[in-house]
């Protein structure tokens, strides 16, 4: 019974955060309002249909790398930006290691961790390998929405030290993975050493900005 009420209270808290997020028009404001320009480098990790990348590009005309491992979504984004050479779309995801994996398909909730009836084999690439191979020295904005894979990816970027070269990290944490809250707190503790929060709606969206005073 205690476990049941714990889950019920957690769900109620999440619903309040979602309601507050939409009340604050977070998708139209907070997720798009950054100090970017044409020279800025943006990573969209978990591109889905490319709407966020489109919105960011329409405001700043910056260079955007989009990562989408699901074939149908990759093809949609690729066709959408086919004539735009400043939006580079990749048919794989970024992760803590390079491997072939199976993803469970459920539109924008497709996940390596949450099961569904449809499954697809996808490719993942170790993030630091991609960054080094493409000679990317810094990232102005990294958006991460990969349905549970954010934990391993962030732990990897922190462990390899590249986290200090990411000016803004926009993250959607998900609570359906094992020890989600504990792992999120541990990642927060690490991020606080180099970044500070600019907005925080737990398990909805949050953003960490690099803090030069901590460097």
C-alpha positions, 0 to 999 in steps of 0.5 A: 500500500505504501508503494502504491501511494508513493507512486500516486504522489509522484504521478501527481507531482509530475502532472503539476509540473506538466501543467505548470510547464504548459501554463508558462508556455515552456515549449514556445519560450524557454526551450527556444530562448538562448544566446545563439547566432549563425556561428553557434553549434547545436546538437538535437539528440532525439530529433523525432520529426525535427520540429525543435530543430526547425524552430531553433534554426528559424530564430538563429540560422545556426549549425544544427546536428540532428541525431535520430536512430529510428529509420522512419523519423530519420528519413522524415527529418532528412527530407524535411531539411534536404536543401538546408546544408546547415542542418546535418541529420544523422541516422543514429543516436548518441550514447555512452558506447557504440553498439547495435541496439533494439528500440521499442517504437511509440512515436515520440516516446520510442525508447530503448527502455520502455517496451511496446509491440513494435521493435526496430534495430538501431545504431548508437555511436559513442558521443565523444567519438563522434565529437572528436571525429568531427573536430567539434571543440564546443557546443552552444546548446545540446538538447537531449530527449532520448526516453531514458538514454539521457542518464548514460549519455550525461554520465558519459559526457561528465566522465570524459570531461567534455561537459565543460565544453557544452554551454547549455544542456536542455534535458528531459529526464524520464522516470521509468528507468531504474533508480531514475530519481537517484541517478538524476540527483547524482547527475545534478550534483556533477553538473552543479560543479560546472553549470547552473540551472536556468529553469527546472521542471522536474521530469519535464524539461530543465536547462543547465548553463555553463558557469565560468565562475566555476571553471 
